[in-house]
Each structure stands twice: as structure tokens, then as C-alpha cells.
Amino acid sequence: MNSERAEYRLIVTEDEEIPREYLLRLLSERPEFQVVAVARDGREARQALAQHTPDLLITDISLPYHSGIEVVESLSVMPYVIFATSYDHFAARAFELGAVDYIVKPVQRERLHQALDRFLIFAERSGRTATPESEGSASDTRQAGLSVNESGTYYFVPHESIVYIQASDRKTVLHTTERTYAVTGMIKSFEEKLEGTRLMRIHKTYMINTAFFSHLKYLDKTPHVFLNDQDETTLPVGRKYLPILKERLQL
């Protein structure tokens, strides 16, 4: 178990020996993590979590005695969680529980490091350098981003990376600083999920992240917002949304 320069305590739960040893070997490449316990089933996982209260749990879902989902649901003090499993159909529930990431086996080296890096972003954003004592990390991840389903694959998209959202037929397109996601769900449902964030509805077809707002200008008598993104996006503002936008941005 690695300990030199370790900042974050980690528990691994995996019932199969070869994937477990492979996962531990990959984790040994990350000196910022200390593996404090390894569990082989859901019962051992619950015991280890009660004893060590780690910062991060990496767990399979299909486990003897208690599934990984059941283990996480039973916790009163929530570590951050990365699920690593052979099944993709539990992803929606995993993200509802506030999972940092969801890896479909076989676990690839780069994919695991990507998930660990995502955990570090959440931990550093919350100022967490030690195990939480009261607040659950599930709320941290839900407040920080969205889980979205694109063609059967689930992704976690941080709020701050979303530039604007666009309704398109029966899909919704999330335009982010890195890529676009054409996902299931209507724009109305995203408006509800994003209430209280910097994303707001400006048109029947569009939502914007006000962090990227540059200025408002009329084009052919129609108000448009100009965004500070790589594409210098310009979007129309619906008449009923204009007063709300002006009030929100104090224009």
C-alpha cells in the first residue's frame, strides 16, 4: 500500500482477484493516494468504511453479500465514489448517488487516471484534504455537474464547462469548453436540474452559462447575447426571457 506523499485515503472493493490486483497496481502509480483497505465483498466493504472513513471509494457493483450500490446507499458519511463495473445499466443510479465517475470494465489505465483526476478536482474545489466528518460528497458532485446519457454512455459534465445548451429535435445538445454532447432529455428538464446555477434559459431553444456572457446587442430588432467562448457564439434572446436576463446580469 502506497503512503509516501499520500494526501487522500482510499478503499478498493473488488471480489475478483485478477482485476483487484491490476487495479491496485495502477493505483500504486499515484503517490497522492494511500490504499488503507481492500475489500472482497460488500460486507467487508461496509466494515472497512466504518473503520477507516476514507476520502475515496473505488468499488465494483456486483459483489457478494451487498452490491456496491447497496454499500453506498447504507452510508451516513459519504466518501467520494468511483464505480468500476462490468455493467453499464447502473450508471444512472450511480450518478444519482453522487458518483465522481463510472468506469465500465475492463478498466483501462488512462481511464482510471482520468477518474482519479476528476476526484482531485472535486476535492480541491471543496478544500478537502482530509476525510469528511459530516457533509456527504454526493451533494458536492451533484452541485458541481450533470450526469448525461449520450448514445448509451454516461458522462459527468461539470457545470462550469458548459457554455450553452441547445434544444434539438428530441435531443438536447450541451456545448462545453471541450466538446459537445447530444444527450437524451428535453431542455426543460435541464432547466429544472440547473436551477440555482449560473446556467439560465434565454430562449425556447437555448440556455447559457452567464459566466461566458460578454454583451447584449440587438440584431435586426432582436436581442442577442454574445458569449466569450472559442467560437464567439451569438444566440437570440426570447422576448419573455429578456427581462429575466437583464435582471440577472444587472443590465
N, C-alpha and C positions, 0 to 999 in steps of 0.2 A: 504494500500500500504506500502510495507516494505521500510525502509530508513536507519536503523542502519547499519553502516559499508558498505553501498552500494557504489560501485565503478562504476557501469555501469547502464545507463538509458535504460529502456525497454518499448516498446509499444506492447500491445497484441491486435490483431484483430480477433474476433470470433463472428459470428452472432447468434449462438445458446447459450441459457442461461446456460444449464447444463454443456456442455463442457467448456464454458468460466469460470464458477465458479470453476470447477475442475482444470483447468489449472492455475488459479490464486492461488488456494490452494497449488498446487505443487510448484509454484514459490515462495510462502511465506517461503518455506524451504531453500531458497538460499539467505542469507543476503547480498551477494555481488551484488545483483540486486535490483534496485528500479523501480517498475512499475509506470511510470509517466503518462500513459494514457491507457484507454481501449476503443477500437472502436468496433462498432457492424456492420459496413458495410464499403465498400470501400471508400465512401465519407467521413465518419468520420475518417477513417484511414489517408487519404490524409491531412485532416485538422490537425490531431494530429501530423503527421510527420512534417508538416510545422511549427507547433508551438514549438515542443519540440526537434527536431533533435536528436533522441536517438542513442545509440550505437548499439542496437539490436532491431529488429522487429520480433515478432513471429506472423505469420498470416495464416489464412485459405486461400484457393484459391477460393472456391465457396462462393461469397459474393454478397449481393445486391449492385446495382449501378456500382461498379467497382470490378473486380476479384482481388484476391491477386497478381496475375501475372501483371495485368494492373497497380495496385498501385505501384509495384516495378519498372516497366518499365517507369513510369512517373517521377521518382525521379532524380534530378540532383545531390543531395548529398546522397550517398548511405550508410545506416547503414548496419551492418551485418544482414542477414535474415535467419530465420528458418521457413520453411513451415510446417504446420501441417494440413493435409487434408485427406479426405476420398478417394481421387483418386490417384492412383499411376502413371497414364499415363502422368502427367505433370512434372515428375521428371527430364526428360532430359532438358526441358526448364528452370526449376528452377535452375539446376546446371549451365546452360549456363549464367544465370543471376548472378552467383557467390554465390548461397545459401551455407550457412555453413552446413545445414543438411535438410533432407526431411523426415518428420515423417508421416507415414500412420496411421490414426485414427483406432480404439480408441487409444488415447495417453496413453502410459504406463509410470509409474513413472520413472523407471530406464532408459527408452529410452529418456525421456525428459532430465534427468540429464546428460545423455551421450552427447546429443546435446549441452547443456549449457557448458559442459566441453570442447567440441570441439571449441565453440566460444571463451572460455577463452584462449585456445592455440593460436588461431589466433590473439586475441587482445594483448596478452603478447608478441607474436613474433614480432608484428608490433610496440610494445612500446606504444600501445594506452591505455590510462587510462581515456580518455575523448572523447566526441563526435567528430568525424572527421569534419574538416572545409572545406576540398576541395577534397581530394583523395577518390575515391569510394572503398568500401570494396570488390566489385565484382572482381576487379583486384587482391586484396590480396588473395582471395580464389582460383582463377584460377591459380595464380602463385604458390600457395602452394600445389596443388594436382590435382588429376583427379577424375571425376565422371565416374563410370563404372557400367555396367549393367550385373549382374550375375543372369541368370535364372529369369529375370523379376523384380529383386530387385536392386535398385540403391544404390551404396555405394560411399562415398567420401574417397579416398585413398591419404594421404599426400605423396608428392614426397619423402621426407626423409625416409619414412618407406619402400619404395620399394628397395629390394636387387637386384633382376634381373627380367627380363621379357622374356618369352619363347613363341615362336610360336608353336601351337599345333593344327594340322588339321585346322579347320575353326575358332578356338578359339585362344585367347591369354591368357596365364597364368601369372598373376602377383604374384611373390613370395615376400612377405613382412616380416617384422620382427615379425608379429603377426599371419598371416595366408596366404593362397593362394586364389586367385580369378581367376576362369575360366570365362572369360568375352567375350562378343561379340566384334568383330573388329579385323582387321589384324594388325600384328606387325608394318607394315609400317605406319599405321595411328597413332600409339602410338609414333613412332619415330618423326613424324611431330609435334604432340602435345607437346612433351617433348624437343623440340629444345630449347637450351639456359639453360637447367637444367643440373644437374650432371649425368643424365642418357644418355647413348650413345650406339649406335649399335656396336657390336663387331663381329657379325656373322649373316648369313641369318636367323638364328633361335633365336638369343639372343641379349638382351640389358643388360647392367649392370649399377648399380649406382656406380660411381667412388669413392664415399665416403666409400664403402666397399672393395675397391681394396687392396689386400695385396702384391702380387708379380706376375711376369710373368715368366713362365718356359716352356721349350719345353718338350713334352712327345711324344715319337715316331715321332720326327721331326715336330710335330705340336705344335704351341704356345698355351698355356693355361693360363687363368687368374685364380688366387686363391683369393677367397673372405674371408673377415673376418666376416662371419656370423655364426650362430649357427650350421649350417650343414657343415661348411668349404667347401663350394661349389667350384667346379672346372669346368670351361667351356672352350671350344675351341674358338680360335680366327680365323676368316676367313682371308685369305691372303690379300684381298683388304682393310680390316679394320685395319690390324696391324700397318701400318704407321700412321694412324689417332690416334690410341690408344697411340702409343709411343709419338707422338707429344703432345697429350692432357695431358698425365701424365709425360711428360718430362723424358722418359725412355732412 
